Amino acid sequence: MNKLTNIPPDVDLDDPKFRIRPYQQIVASCTGACITSVIVTPLDVVKIRLQAQQKAMLSNKCFLYCNGLMDHLCPCPNGKDPLWARGNGKFTGTIDALTKIGKNEGILSLWSGLSPTLILAVPATIAYFVSYEQLRLYLKDQYNNKFRKEKISVKSMEQPFWIPMFAGATARVWAATLVSPLELIRTKMQAQKLSYAEILQALKTVVSHNGISGLWMGLSSTLLRDVPFSAIYWLHYETIKQTFRGTQQTFTFNLAAGAIAGSIAAFLTIPFDVVKTHRQIEMGEKEIYSGNKPGRSSGTWSIIGKIYRQNGVKGLFTGLIPRIIKVAPACAIMIATFEHGKRFFQTYNANTILQRENNLQYLQHKKNNDE
């Protein structure tokens, strides 16, 4: 018998009639999103602070408190240290940043941007996971239907590697575009510890200079990071699942598989994460506070080139450790919670359907006996 329920062990929970409904996918994904956001936000704050520190050094800019509205980047005269560095000093690594931020700014500063992160996580997770599951299952069914029509053995009905890659990349494009303005707010809050009033003023200024499209500033670099990340992540995760499909895929198994797949994807896409943070933090500060119209922002590849010339390959991997430390448990918790929720609803659906079928069989049998 199945450990989760009393359904027969030979019942295939991936059978289309047992698949969970979209609203069940929403419940499963949102639970994981909330838990994950609370746990990994401090690591996200540290990662962004380290990347923001590098940006200030690269551009000879520093954080100064200006006109009571917001902290912003501007040229540092005479090589003076930036305001936040005077209190924290330069961060030398992940542990150092965690310690200094918590000590000098208060422990709650490590959860800066948590509220927009939670607001971001719900719609992003719904759009992402539901889109991924629906597209993956659709493509898998279409692929397998070809074998059925050709009367090929069921054993040949595999899920090819390109399905999770394509489904993951497509779902990420949709989800990232949907929540890009919220991502911009979250990054800004974590980088400079702004209040909601300061964030509102900053957004008004961005819109006045760049129009509504300014709220999607950095989307291209976000997609450049997140689309390949999703493709790489789902490819490795589904591959791990298929490799060990003969074993029971427990909550712990999903944790490990998610952590491994997430770490690989995070490592391969970290340069694009650095670029995304650089572009979103900027938000046109120099032009906004000088009163001039914003010039054309640097392209992704020009920023990568500048970082490489200044700091070499090491600069492109700034924040790698906190990113992996954040992404690995985030992916692990999210996918394990999602898969556990899926199994719960799958077995619930299976029990409901099997019970209904048993009742029908019983009624039919009783009717035959009465006749």
C-alpha positions as CSV (number, residue, x, y, z in Angstrom):
1,M,0.0,0.0,0.0
2,N,1.0,3.6,-0.6
3,K,2.4,5.1,2.6
4,L,0.5,8.4,2.1
5,T,-2.9,6.7,1.5
6,N,-4.5,3.3,1.2
7,I,-4.7,3.4,-2.6
8,P,-3.2,0.3,-4.4
9,P,0.5,0.6,-5.1
10,D,0.0,-0.2,-8.8
11,V,-2.0,3.0,-9.3
12,D,-0.1,5.5,-11.4
13,L,-0.6,8.9,-9.8
14,D,0.7,10.6,-13.0
15,D,-2.3,9.2,-14.8
16,P,-4.2,12.2,-16.3
17,K,-7.3,11.5,-14.4
18,F,-5.4,11.7,-11.1
19,R,-3.5,14.9,-12.0
20,I,-4.0,17.8,-9.6
21,R,-6.2,20.8,-10.7
22,P,-4.8,24.3,-11.3
23,Y,-6.3,25.5,-8.0
24,Q,-4.6,22.7,-6.2
25,Q,-1.3,23.7,-7.9
26,I,-1.8,27.2,-6.6
27,V,-2.3,26.0,-3.0
28,A,0.8,23.8,-3.2
29,S,3.0,26.5,-4.7
30,C,2.0,29.4,-2.5
31,T,2.7,27.4,0.7
32,G,6.2,26.8,-0.4
33,A,6.7,30.4,-1.6
34,C,5.8,31.9,1.8
35,I,8.0,29.5,3.8
36,T,10.9,30.0,1.4
37,S,10.7,33.8,1.4
38,V,11.0,34.1,5.2
39,I,13.9,31.7,5.4
40,V,16.1,33.0,2.5
41,T,15.5,36.8,2.6
42,P,18.5,37.6,4.8
43,L,20.8,35.8,2.3
44,D,19.2,37.8,-0.5
45,V,19.9,41.0,1.4
46,V,23.5,40.1,1.9
47,K,24.0,39.1,-1.8
48,I,22.5,42.4,-3.0
49,R,24.6,44.5,-0.5
50,L,27.8,42.8,-1.7
51,Q,26.9,43.5,-5.4
52,A,25.8,47.0,-4.6
53,Q,29.2,47.6,-2.8
54,Q,31.0,46.4,-6.0
55,K,28.9,48.7,-8.1
56,A,29.8,51.7,-5.9
57,M,33.5,50.9,-6.2
58,L,33.3,50.3,-10.0
59,S,31.6,53.6,-10.7
60,N,33.4,55.7,-8.1
61,K,30.0,56.4,-6.6
62,C,28.8,56.0,-3.0
63,F,25.6,56.0,-1.0
64,L,24.8,59.5,0.3
65,Y,21.6,60.5,2.0
66,C,20.1,63.2,-0.2
67,N,17.2,65.7,0.3
68,G,15.3,63.5,2.8
69,L,13.8,61.4,0.0
70,M,16.1,58.4,-0.5
71,D,19.7,57.2,-0.4
72,H,21.2,57.3,-3.8
73,L,24.5,56.9,-5.7
74,C,26.6,59.9,-6.5
75,P,30.3,60.7,-7.1
76,C,32.4,60.4,-3.9
77,P,34.6,63.5,-3.7
78,N,38.2,63.1,-2.5
79,G,37.7,59.3,-2.2
80,K,35.7,59.5,1.0
81,D,34.0,56.4,2.2
82,P,30.2,56.1,1.5
83,L,27.8,56.8,4.4
84,W,26.8,53.2,4.9
85,A,30.4,52.1,4.8
86,R,31.3,54.4,7.7
87,G,29.0,52.5,9.9
88,N,29.4,49.0,8.5
89,G,32.8,49.2,6.9
90,K,33.4,47.4,3.7
91,F,31.9,43.9,3.6
92,T,34.6,41.2,3.2
93,G,32.2,38.3,2.7
94,T,28.9,36.7,3.5
95,I,29.4,36.1,7.3
96,D,31.0,39.5,7.7
97,A,28.0,41.2,5.9
98,L,25.5,39.2,8.0
99,T,27.3,40.2,11.2
100,K,27.7,43.9,10.4
101,I,24.2,44.5,9.0
102,G,22.7,42.8,12.0
103,K,24.9,44.6,14.5
104,N,24.8,48.1,13.1
105,E,21.4,48.3,11.5
106,G,19.4,45.9,13.6
107,I,18.6,42.3,13.1
108,L,15.3,43.1,11.3
109,S,17.3,44.8,8.6
110,L,18.2,41.4,7.3
111,W,14.6,41.0,6.4
112,S,14.5,44.3,4.5
113,G,12.1,44.0,1.6
114,L,10.3,40.9,3.0
115,S,6.9,42.4,2.5
116,P,7.4,43.1,-1.2
117,T,9.2,39.7,-1.4
118,L,6.0,38.0,-0.1
119,I,3.8,40.1,-2.4
120,L,6.2,39.2,-5.2
121,A,6.4,35.5,-4.3
122,V,2.6,34.8,-4.5
123,P,1.8,35.9,-8.0
124,A,5.3,34.9,-9.3
125,T,5.0,31.4,-7.9
126,I,1.5,30.9,-9.1
127,A,2.4,32.1,-12.6
128,Y,5.6,30.2,-12.7
129,F,4.7,26.8,-11.2
130,V,1.2,26.5,-12.7
131,S,2.5,27.6,-16.1
132,Y,5.4,25.1,-15.9
133,E,3.2,22.2,-14.8
134,Q,0.5,22.9,-17.4
135,L,2.9,23.3,-20.3
136,R,5.1,20.4,-19.3
137,L,2.2,18.0,-19.0
138,Y,0.7,19.3,-22.3
139,L,3.9,18.7,-24.2
140,K,4.5,15.4,-22.5
141,D,1.0,14.2,-23.5
142,Q,1.5,15.4,-27.1
143,Y,4.8,13.7,-27.3
144,N,3.4,10.4,-25.9
145,N,0.3,10.5,-28.1
146,K,2.6,10.1,-31.1
147,F,3.8,6.8,-29.6
148,R,0.3,5.7,-28.9
149,K,-0.8,6.3,-32.5
150,E,2.2,4.4,-33.8
151,K,1.4,1.6,-31.3
152,I,4.8,1.8,-29.7
153,S,5.3,0.1,-26.3
154,V,4.5,2.2,-23.3
155,K,8.0,1.7,-22.0
156,S,9.2,4.0,-24.9
157,M,7.0,6.8,-23.6
158,E,9.6,8.9,-21.8
159,Q,9.7,12.6,-21.1
160,P,12.5,14.0,-23.3
161,F,15.0,16.4,-21.8
162,W,13.8,19.4,-23.9
163,I,10.3,19.4,-22.4
164,P,11.2,20.6,-18.9
165,M,13.8,23.0,-20.4
166,F,11.3,24.6,-22.8
167,A,8.5,24.6,-20.2
168,G,10.7,26.1,-17.5
169,A,12.1,28.8,-19.8
170,T,8.7,29.8,-21.1
171,A,7.1,29.9,-17.7
172,R,9.8,32.1,-16.4
173,V,9.4,34.7,-19.2
174,W,5.8,35.0,-18.3
175,A,6.3,35.1,-14.5
176,A,9.3,37.5,-14.6
177,T,7.5,40.0,-16.9
178,L,4.4,39.9,-14.6
179,V,6.2,40.8,-11.4
180,S,9.2,42.8,-12.7
181,P,8.0,46.1,-11.0
182,L,7.7,44.4,-7.6
183,E,11.2,42.9,-8.1
184,L,12.5,46.4,-8.8
185,I,11.1,47.6,-5.5
186,R,12.4,44.7,-3.5
187,T,15.9,45.1,-4.9
188,K,15.9,48.8,-4.1
189,M,14.7,48.3,-0.5
190,Q,17.3,45.6,0.2
191,A,20.2,47.5,-1.4
192,Q,19.6,50.8,0.4
193,K,17.2,50.1,3.3
194,L,14.6,52.6,2.0
195,S,11.3,53.4,3.7
196,Y,8.0,52.9,1.8
197,A,7.7,56.7,1.5
198,E,11.2,56.9,-0.1
199,I,10.4,54.0,-2.4
200,L,7.2,55.7,-3.6
201,Q,9.0,58.9,-4.3
202,A,11.7,57.0,-6.2
203,L,9.2,55.2,-8.3
204,K,7.4,58.5,-9.1
205,T,10.7,59.9,-10.2
206,V,11.4,56.9,-12.4
207,V,8.0,57.1,-14.0
208,S,8.3,60.8,-14.6
209,H,11.6,60.4,-16.4
210,N,11.2,57.0,-18.1
211,G,7.4,56.5,-18.3
212,I,5.6,53.4,-17.2
213,S,8.2,51.3,-19.0
214,G,10.7,52.4,-16.4
215,L,9.1,50.1,-13.9
216,W,10.4,47.2,-16.1
217,M,13.9,48.6,-15.9
218,G,16.4,45.7,-15.8
219,L,13.8,43.2,-17.2
220,S,16.1,42.2,-20.0
221,S,18.9,41.4,-17.7
222,T,16.5,39.6,-15.4
223,L,15.3,37.4,-18.2
224,L,18.9,36.9,-19.3
225,R,19.5,35.4,-15.9
226,D,16.2,33.7,-15.0
227,V,15.3,32.1,-18.4
228,P,18.5,30.0,-18.6
229,F,18.4,29.4,-14.8
230,S,14.9,27.9,-15.2
231,A,15.9,25.8,-18.2
232,I,19.0,24.5,-16.4
233,Y,17.2,24.0,-13.1
234,W,14.2,22.0,-14.5
235,L,16.5,20.0,-16.8
236,H,18.6,18.8,-13.9
237,Y,15.7,18.3,-11.5
238,E,13.6,16.2,-13.8
239,T,16.8,14.3,-14.8
240,I,17.5,13.4,-11.2
241,K,13.9,12.4,-10.7
242,Q,14.0,10.1,-13.7
243,T,17.3,8.6,-12.8
244,F,16.0,7.6,-9.4
245,R,12.4,6.9,-10.4
246,G,12.7,3.3,-9.0
247,T,13.2,4.7,-5.5
248,Q,10.6,6.3,-3.3
249,Q,10.8,10.1,-3.9
250,T,10.2,11.4,-0.4
251,F,10.3,14.9,0.9
252,T,14.0,14.5,1.7
253,F,14.7,13.3,-1.8
254,N,13.0,16.3,-3.3
255,L,15.0,18.6,-1.0
256,A,18.3,17.1,-2.1
257,A,17.3,17.1,-5.8
258,G,16.1,20.7,-5.7
259,A,19.3,21.9,-3.9
260,I,21.6,20.2,-6.4
261,A,19.7,21.4,-9.5
262,G,19.4,24.9,-8.0
263,S,23.1,25.1,-7.1
264,I,24.1,24.1,-10.7
265,A,21.8,26.7,-12.2
266,A,22.9,29.4,-9.8
267,F,26.6,28.9,-10.5
268,L,26.1,29.0,-14.3
269,T,24.0,32.2,-14.2
270,I,25.6,34.3,-11.5
271,P,27.2,36.8,-14.0
272,F,23.8,37.8,-15.2
273,D,22.5,38.1,-11.6
274,V,25.3,40.6,-11.0
275,V,24.3,42.7,-14.0
276,K,20.7,42.6,-13.0
277,T,21.4,44.0,-9.6
278,H,23.7,46.7,-11.0
279,R,21.1,47.9,-13.4
280,Q,18.1,47.8,-11.0
281,I,19.9,49.6,-8.2
282,E,20.9,52.4,-10.5
283,M,17.3,53.4,-11.4
284,G,18.8,56.5,-13.1
285,E,20.1,58.1,-9.9
286,K,22.6,60.4,-11.5
287,E,20.1,61.8,-14.0
288,I,17.3,62.0,-11.5
289,Y,19.1,64.1,-9.0
290,S,20.9,66.3,-11.5
291,G,17.6,67.2,-13.1
292,N,18.7,66.0,-16.5
293,K,16.9,63.5,-18.7
294,P,18.2,60.0,-18.4
295,G,20.7,58.9,-21.0
296,R,20.7,55.5,-22.6
297,S,21.5,52.9,-20.0
298,S,24.5,50.6,-20.5
299,G,23.7,47.3,-22.1
300,T,24.1,43.9,-20.4
301,W,27.2,42.9,-22.3
302,S,28.9,46.3,-21.8
303,I,28.3,46.1,-18.0
304,I,29.8,42.6,-18.1
305,G,32.8,43.9,-20.0
306,K,33.3,46.7,-17.5
307,I,33.1,44.4,-14.5
308,Y,35.5,42.0,-16.2
309,R,38.0,44.8,-17.0
310,Q,37.9,46.1,-13.4
311,N,37.9,42.9,-11.4
312,G,38.4,40.1,-13.8
313,V,36.4,36.9,-13.7
314,K,36.1,37.2,-9.9
315,G,34.0,40.3,-10.3
316,L,31.4,38.5,-12.5
317,F,30.9,36.0,-9.6
318,T,30.4,38.6,-6.9
319,G,27.9,37.3,-4.4
320,L,28.2,33.7,-5.7
321,I,28.4,32.2,-2.2
322,P,25.4,33.9,-0.7
323,R,23.5,33.3,-4.0
324,I,24.2,29.6,-3.8
325,I,23.5,29.5,-0.1
326,K,20.2,31.3,-0.8
327,V,19.2,29.5,-4.0
328,A,20.1,25.9,-2.9
329,P,17.7,25.9,0.2
330,A,15.2,28.1,-1.6
331,C,14.9,25.6,-4.5
332,A,15.0,22.7,-2.1
333,I,12.2,24.0,0.2
334,M,10.1,25.3,-2.7
335,I,10.2,22.2,-4.8
336,A,9.9,19.8,-1.9
337,T,6.9,21.6,-0.5
338,F,5.4,21.8,-4.0
339,E,5.9,18.1,-4.7
340,H,4.6,17.1,-1.3
341,G,1.5,19.2,-2.0
342,K,1.2,17.6,-5.4
343,R,1.4,14.1,-3.9
344,F,-1.2,15.0,-1.3
345,F,-3.7,16.3,-3.9
346,Q,-2.8,13.4,-6.3
347,T,-3.6,10.8,-3.7
348,Y,-6.7,12.7,-2.6
349,N,-7.9,12.8,-6.2
350,A,-7.0,9.1,-6.7
351,N,-8.8,8.1,-3.5
352,T,-11.9,10.1,-4.5
353,I,-12.0,8.6,-8.0
354,L,-11.2,5.1,-6.9
355,Q,-13.9,5.3,-4.2
356,R,-16.4,6.5,-6.8
357,E,-15.4,3.7,-9.2
358,N,-15.8,1.1,-6.4
359,N,-19.2,2.5,-5.5
360,L,-20.3,2.3,-9.1
361,Q,-19.0,-1.3,-9.3
362,Y,-20.8,-2.2,-6.1
363,L,-24.1,-0.7,-7.4
364,Q,-23.7,-2.4,-10.7
365,H,-23.0,-5.7,-9.0
366,K,-26.0,-5.3,-6.7
367,K,-28.2,-4.4,-9.6
368,N,-27.1,-7.6,-11.5
369,N,-27.8,-9.7,-8.5
370,D,-31.2,-8.2,-8.0
371,E,-32.1,-9.0,-11.6
